[in-house]
């Protein structure tokens, strides 16, 4: 066979492979509301940049059930390319080929890709649409090598960014891919993850349940907290992956890039300011957000929108533990992680889920050198028998540990309440913020004046001729004791600033702390709470 004939044969072979599981399988994929793996890759990567690895791979199993089966690319497309101009690796599971199930050859391909991502220090993206392990190839003790995928995820964690997008099912052991990744968007109505599917659940515990109710996007994005963001379709899922990665450096050895000016792609525009002068960042409109009464709630999202560039904020876990807001935005061009209390939900009090959510996010930002901004309006931690039985002390310690351990620039703005251990865990003075300021509306104290008076002067109030009047006078006196001016006079905060100057203060503080370096001892003592 001539070279020309060999080339034509190879091109025809690759073209057939790109048809994936065939026209009928592709049609079923589309009817299910899903894009194919190759369509997803075309959206994710910059045009013409994706380099596929292992396109000619297919199963090598001798199991009778595999005889005569075609497995183009063995059900998973692997390779690397550029996302918004920066390299990233990707494994896209192809549900049109044996439901994207994982076999030996496929895992060999993905294992090579993980090694490449580690060696070349580039982010790793998983586009998950898989029924799990291919039983025909991983029956009995043969499944033992399969756990290496989980081991490698742990090795990559904190070194390169890992995104696990659920765009279909993710069953059994593969459910640990999202569990061990940094960012887990889920497509509403088509994605799911569970350690066991409905048939096995029925067999083991006798429970009849649908896959959606067992492990759909609502379950994991609103209740369990395993999912990070619920999106309506595959296209939006790809868009949020691109946006998420834009806030990150290529790996933990680099710093995220500061971007000024408006880019050509409006969806990825970061800042409305061309100037690098601090005086440009003054926003009088932010002062209209807070209500006149300190007892009235407000939506912290409105303050965040005034602070981040172009009101562009990527919230993480927005439907889980809503009393704490975490997410990414650019402030004066700097990528930042924001942690903010939400007075609209439970008054902003911290509970078990909020502590877990905050700790995980802080650790993520610290691993990739992303500065942290804390917006405080916190009455403290939730109290009572329910949360004590849930382990509020243990879970709260996770967030305390994360804030203490973080070595990235940490900036704190006290907006209103800053009470008790909530003040500590939201990066209060003792946790060495690089800058800590307060708005004139702030209060910093062990607790509010009313609560303190009720505890300290209970008998005095009961014995007074006018208990209500006595209580009111005592509250007014105690309010003076916890005044913000006293905190400033004692240097517990760096300054009291006008809300309109918040963004300017952030820029000035970031410029000072941008090269912050805290060398921890080579061997750390102490174990992070679990």
ROVORO-978353 format. One record per residue (C-alpha): residue in three letters; x, y, z. Coordinates in pm, whole numbers, padded with zeros to 5 digits, always signed. Layout:
residues N
AlaXYZ
...
//
This chain:
residues 530
Unk+00000+00000+00000
Unk+00140+00337-00099
Unk+00203+00618+00147
Unk-00083+00813-00010
Unk-00320+00519+00026
Unk-00212+00463+00386
Unk-00276+00829+00463
Unk-00623+00819+00310
Unk-00704+00503+00501
Unk-00590+00662+00827
Unk-00791+00977+00760
Unk-01101+00767+00688
Unk-01043+00570+01007
Unk-01020+00885+01216
Unk-01327+01032+01048
Unk-01522+00718+01142
Unk-01399+00743+01500
Unk-01524+01104+01517
Unk-01872+00973+01440
Unk-01850+00829+01792
Unk-02121+00576+01873
Unk-02296+00631+01542
Unk-02581+00845+01413
Unk-02850+00679+01622
Unk-02652+00712+01943
Unk-02578+01078+01869
Unk-02948+01136+01798
Unk-03042+00984+02136
Unk-02784+01209+02304
Unk-02940+01518+02148
Unk-03292+01400+02231
Unk-03184+01377+02595
Unk-03095+01746+02580
Unk-02721+01682+02578
Unk-02441+01778+02341
Unk-02196+01511+02234
Unk-01849+01496+02384
Unk-01692+01641+02069
Unk-01948+01922+02049
Unk-01865+02012+02408
Unk-01493+02021+02331
Unk-01555+02248+02029
Unk-01727+02497+02262
Unk-01474+02472+02543
Unk-01148+02524+02351
Unk-01036+02810+02131
Unk-01094+02716+01764
Unk-00820+02500+01614
Unk-00622+02457+01937
Unk-00737+02118+02066
Unk-00483+01836+02027
Unk-00637+01491+02073
Unk-00441+01209+02233
Unk-00525+00843+02181
Unk-00786+00885+01909
Unk-00704+00537+01770
Unk-00744+00364+02105
Unk-01018+00103+02152
Unk-01090-00179+02394
Unk-00859-00481+02411
Unk-01086-00697+02623
Unk-01126-01070+02556
Unk-01448-01091+02755
Unk-01722-01262+02549
Unk-01957-00966+02590
Unk-01699-00740+02425
Unk-01650-00956+02117
Unk-01724-00755+01802
Unk-01794-00433+01993
Unk-01661-00109+01852
Unk-01545+00146+02110
Unk-01424+00455+01917
Unk-01154+00635+02122
Unk-01266+00382+02385
Unk-01546+00610+02496
Unk-01338+00905+02615
Unk-01178+01191+02420
Unk-00856+01312+02578
Unk-00625+01596+02486
Unk-00522+01955+02549
Unk-00575+02296+02394
Unk-00626+02662+02479
Unk-00915+02809+02675
Unk-00918+03186+02633
Unk-00557+03167+02520
Unk-00428+02948+02804
Unk-00347+02576+02793
Unk-00565+02321+02970
Unk-00607+01942+02955
Unk-00947+01777+02918
Unk-01105+01433+02937
Unk-01453+01425+02781
Unk-01649+01104+02841
Unk-01852+00993+02539
Unk-02192+00857+02643
Unk-02263+00741+02285
Unk-01997+00469+02329
Unk-02104+00213+02587
Unk-02256+00491+02800
Unk-01910+00643+02851
Unk-01818+00352+03077
Unk-01459+00332+03195
Unk-01244+00044+03068
Unk-00875-00038+03080
Unk-00766+00137+02763
Unk-00974+00443+02834
Unk-00828+00476+03183
Unk-00478+00436+03036
Unk-00553+00737+02812
Unk-00684+00947+03099
Unk-00394+00842+03320
Unk-00152+00972+03056
Unk-00345+01298+03039
Unk-00327+01343+03417
Unk+00049+01288+03403
Unk+00075+01546+03125
Unk-00126+01802+03325
Unk+00097+01746+03627
Unk+00420+01760+03428
Unk+00324+02066+03225
Unk+00145+02233+03518
Unk-00182+02310+03341
Unk-00545+02289+03462
Unk-00739+01964+03423
Unk-01103+01962+03309
Unk-01333+01661+03327
Unk-01652+01660+03117
Unk-01835+01376+03289
Unk-02107+01177+03116
Unk-02042+00820+03221
Unk-02228+00521+03363
Unk-01920+00429+03567
Unk-01685+00134+03547
Unk-01721-00103+03249
Unk-01822-00419+03430
Unk-01715-00647+03142
Unk-01355-00532+03190
Unk-01338-00458+03560
Unk-01513-00757+03713
Unk-01374-00927+04022
Unk-01036-00817+04155
Unk-00948-00658+03821
Unk-01101-00332+03938
Unk-00813-00279+04185
Unk-00609-00055+03951
Unk-00912+00167+03895
Unk-00853+00346+04226
Unk-00543+00514+04081
Unk-00770+00774+03925
Unk-00872+00881+04276
Unk-00514+00877+04402
Unk-00403+01102+04115
Unk-00681+01352+04184
Unk-00545+01396+04535
Unk-00190+01443+04404
Unk-00310+01711+04160
Unk-00523+01886+04423
Unk-00396+02231+04509
Unk-00125+02209+04241
Unk-00336+02266+03931
Unk-00700+02373+03907
Unk-00937+02079+03858
Unk-01287+02119+03714
Unk-01535+01829+03707
Unk-01841+01926+03504
Unk-02136+01690+03539
Unk-02308+01686+03201
Unk-02470+01346+03242
Unk-02458+01059+03494
Unk-02159+00995+03716
Unk-02198+00670+03906
Unk-02018+00467+04171
Unk-01642+00527+04200
Unk-01644+00796+03934
Unk-01854+01010+04171
Unk-01532+01074+04358
Unk-01395+01266+04059
Unk-01624+01563+04134
Unk-01590+01507+04508
Unk-01213+01559+04481
Unk-01220+01840+04223
Unk-01223+02215+04286
Unk-01527+02320+04083
Unk-01834+02109+04009
Unk-02100+02263+03782
Unk-02405+02041+03719
Unk-02650+02058+03428
Unk-03009+02070+03546
Unk-03221+01774+03441
Unk-02946+01563+03281
Unk-02663+01536+03536
Unk-02648+01314+03843
Unk-02402+01150+04076
Unk-02438+00881+04338
Unk-02232+00600+04484
Unk-02505+00356+04382
Unk-02785+00387+04127
Unk-03155+00325+04200
Unk-03144-00052+04121
Unk-02863-00115+04371
Unk-03027+00112+04629
Unk-03347-00090+04589
Unk-03160-00418+04626
Unk-02958-00314+04932
Unk-03199-00107+05141
Unk-03533-00156+04966
Unk-03578+00211+04878
Unk-03759+00304+04556
Unk-03618+00630+04424
Unk-03549+00802+04092
Unk-03197+00903+03986
Unk-03299+01270+03997
Unk-03421+01241+04358
Unk-03122+01030+04455
Unk-02842+01241+04310
Unk-02967+01505+04067
Unk-02841+01861+04043
Unk-03097+01992+04293
Unk-02989+01738+04555
Unk-02618+01814+04524
Unk-02630+02190+04459
Unk-02890+02271+04726
Unk-02875+01999+04991
Unk-02553+01797+04997
Unk-02323+02076+04879
Unk-02116+01844+04656
Unk-02218+02042+04347
Unk-02105+02404+04311
Unk-02340+02550+04052
Unk-02661+02441+03881
Unk-02674+02547+03515
Unk-02958+02512+03260
Unk-02775+02341+02973
Unk-02444+02221+02832
Unk-02361+02553+02667
Unk-02394+02746+02993
Unk-02190+02479+03169
Unk-01903+02532+02925
Unk-01930+02910+02967
Unk-01898+02895+03346
Unk-01596+02662+03317
Unk-01425+02921+03098
Unk-01516+03199+03337
Unk-01403+03003+03643
Unk-01061+02926+03497
Unk-01012+03294+03408
Unk-00969+03375+03777
Unk-00693+03115+03827
Unk-00323+03098+03746
Unk-00204+02797+03548
Unk-00078+02633+03867
Unk+00001+02698+04233
Unk+00349+02831+04151
Unk+00207+03132+03965
Unk-00003+03430+04065
Unk-00336+03508+03898
Unk-00316+03775+03632
Unk-00439+04127+03693
Unk-00640+04253+03395
Unk-00731+04617+03334
Unk-00952+04744+03056
Unk-01233+04591+02855
Unk-01148+04283+02649
Unk-01282+04204+02304
Unk-01510+03932+02440
Unk-01772+04115+02646
Unk-01858+03798+02841
Unk-01503+03794+02970
Unk-01471+04169+03029
Unk-01323+04244+03366
Unk-01301+04613+03439
Unk-01472+04930+03326
Unk-01167+05138+03419
Unk-00869+05201+03194
Unk-00700+05406+03465
Unk-00479+05254+03733
Unk-00532+05547+03968
Unk-00699+05477+04302
Unk-00900+05798+04286
Unk-01097+05652+03995
Unk-01250+05389+04222
Unk-01504+05588+04423
Unk-01868+05478+04425
Unk-02122+05703+04606
Unk-02411+05473+04502
Unk-02292+05197+04737
Unk-02406+05409+05031
Unk-02770+05353+04931
Unk-02757+04977+04999
Unk-02775+04971+05378
Unk-03119+05040+05535
Unk-03150+05315+05794
Unk-03220+05070+06076
Unk-02949+04828+06179
Unk-03222+04572+06253
Unk-03340+04559+05893
Unk-03178+04301+05662
Unk-03037+04377+05319
Unk-02901+04168+05035
Unk-02522+04142+05055
Unk-02516+04070+04681
Unk-02590+04439+04621
Unk-02275+04543+04805
Unk-02071+04281+04617
Unk-02202+04410+04284
Unk-02082+04759+04372
Unk-01737+04629+04464
Unk-01653+04385+04183
Unk-01568+04514+03837
Unk-01865+04538+03601
Unk-02088+04374+03867
Unk-01943+04046+03742
Unk-01943+03793+04026
Unk-01917+03414+03990
Unk-02086+03279+04301
Unk-01991+02930+04418
Unk-02257+02712+04584
Unk-02519+02991+04563
Unk-02803+02753+04665
Unk-02620+02577+04950
Unk-02566+02739+05291
Unk-02710+03067+05163
Unk-02622+03245+05487
Unk-02263+03267+05359
Unk-02173+03397+05011
Unk-01849+03287+04845
Unk-01728+03342+04492
Unk-01488+03507+04250
Unk-01473+03855+04105
Unk-01218+04104+03982
Unk-01165+04415+04188
Unk-00966+04688+04016
Unk-00852+04414+03779
Unk-00727+04181+04056
Unk-00886+03834+04075
Unk-01019+03790+04429
Unk-01213+03540+04635
Unk-01498+03700+04830
Unk-01644+03564+05155
Unk-01946+03756+05280
Unk-02220+03704+05537
Unk-02576+03721+05403
Unk-02813+03907+05643
Unk-03112+03804+05430
Unk-03071+03438+05537
Unk-03078+03351+05907
Unk-02950+03700+05980
Unk-02610+03594+05846
Unk-02542+03360+06138
Unk-02289+03083+06067
Unk-02388+02717+06093
Unk-02232+02380+06010
Unk-02282+02399+05634
Unk-02166+02762+05611
Unk-01846+02677+05799
Unk-01770+02387+05563
Unk-01848+02602+05259
Unk-01626+02886+05382
Unk-01334+02663+05480
Unk-01325+02482+05147
Unk-01336+02807+04952
Unk-01063+02974+05160
Unk-00837+02671+05117
Unk-00895+02680+04741
Unk-00803+03048+04709
Unk-00499+03004+04933
Unk-00372+02713+04722
Unk-00377+02923+04403
Unk-00257+03257+04540
Unk-00593+03431+04502
Unk-00636+03719+04752
Unk-00932+03705+04990
Unk-01184+03976+05074
Unk-01404+03927+05382
Unk-01724+04132+05409
Unk-01844+04106+05767
Unk-02200+04132+05894
Unk-02211+03837+06128
Unk-02396+03786+06457
Unk-02177+03483+06537
Unk-02224+03108+06520
Unk-02559+02936+06558
Unk-02624+02799+06907
Unk-02850+02529+07049
Unk-02876+02154+07088
Unk-02935+02089+06717
Unk-02609+02241+06596
Unk-02412+02104+06890
Unk-02521+01756+06790
Unk-02419+01832+06433
Unk-02071+01922+06557
Unk-02077+02301+06519
Unk-01753+02330+06715
Unk-01574+02080+06492
Unk-01709+02230+06171
Unk-01649+02587+06287
Unk-01290+02490+06361
Unk-01243+02401+05993
Unk-01308+02760+05894
Unk-01098+02898+06180
Unk-00814+02672+06067
Unk-00847+02778+05704
Unk-00848+03152+05781
Unk-00548+03114+06014
Unk-00349+02906+05768
Unk-00415+03121+05459
Unk-00104+03310+05351
Unk-00253+03504+05059
Unk-00343+03873+05103
Unk-00645+03892+05337
Unk-00861+04206+05348
Unk-01150+04259+05588
Unk-01431+04514+05573
Unk-01667+04524+05872
Unk-01999+04648+05737
Unk-02235+04603+06029
Unk-02231+04333+06297
Unk-01903+04164+06393
Unk-01990+03958+06699
Unk-01818+03680+06889
Unk-01645+03392+06711
Unk-01808+03507+06388
Unk-01576+03807+06394
Unk-01277+03578+06434
Unk-01367+03333+06158
Unk-01439+03618+05915
Unk-01075+03727+05949
Unk-01089+03962+06245
Unk-00786+04146+06381
Unk-00631+03841+06551
Unk-00610+03652+06221
Unk-00360+03895+06071
Unk-00553+04055+05786
Unk-00333+04268+05565
Unk-00593+04540+05605
Unk-00902+04570+05824
Unk-01140+04865+05807
Unk-01498+04934+05910
Unk-01788+05132+05775
Unk-01943+05386+06016
Unk-02236+05143+06057
Unk-02015+04870+06209
Unk-02017+04720+06558
Unk-01736+04498+06688
Unk-01814+04317+07011
Unk-01853+03983+07185
Unk-02225+04032+07129
Unk-02479+04306+07063
Unk-02574+04559+07330
Unk-02922+04414+07385
Unk-02798+04059+07435
Unk-02518+04168+07665
Unk-02750+04378+07883
Unk-03001+04093+07911
Unk-02726+03867+08045
Unk-02520+04110+08256
Unk-02798+04312+08414
Unk-03088+04068+08431
Unk-03143+04099+08807
Unk-03092+04477+08805
Unk-03359+04513+08536
Unk-03603+04281+08717
Unk-03568+04477+09043
Unk-03599+04823+08883
Unk-03914+05031+08934
Unk-03933+05075+08555
Unk-03776+04759+08403
Unk-03823+04871+08043
Unk-03678+05216+08108
Unk-03387+05067+08303
Unk-03316+04823+08023
Unk-03320+05101+07763
Unk-03076+05317+07966
Unk-02840+05023+08017
Unk-02842+04942+07645
Unk-02753+05302+07562
Unk-02466+05294+07812
Unk-02336+04960+07685
Unk-02358+05083+07326
Unk-02097+05345+07415
Unk-01869+05072+07552
Unk-01867+04890+07219
Unk-01855+05197+06999
Unk-01662+05178+06675
Unk-01463+05485+06770
Unk-01325+05299+07070
Unk-01217+05009+06848
Unk-01039+05254+06618
Unk-00880+05437+06912
Unk-00743+05107+07040
Unk-00606+05022+06690
Unk-00827+04714+06655
Unk-00907+04837+06306
Unk-00690+05032+06065
Unk-00950+05293+05980
Unk-01316+05386+05960
Unk-01389+05455+05595
Unk-01679+05587+05394
Unk-01851+05306+05201
Unk-01786+05494+04877
Unk-01411+05455+04931
Unk-01421+05077+04977
Unk-01298+04984+04631
Unk-01022+05243+04640
Unk-00907+05107+04978
Unk-00904+04752+04838
Unk-00681+04860+04549
Unk-00437+05044+04776
Unk-00417+04750+05018
Unk-00373+04492+04742
Unk-00092+04691+04585
Unk+00087+04686+04918
Unk+00030+04316+04992
Unk+00058+04174+04638
Unk+00403+04026+04705
Unk+00316+03896+05050
Unk+00518+03592+05150
Unk+00482+03401+05475
Unk+00728+03109+05488
Unk+00569+02834+05694
Unk+00799+02582+05866
Unk+00885+02290+05641
Unk+00704+02053+05873
Unk+00378+02182+06016
Unk+00246+02063+06350
Unk-00126+02014+06395
Unk-00391+01841+06191
Unk-00665+02020+05999
Unk-01009+01940+06145
Unk-01220+01699+05942
//
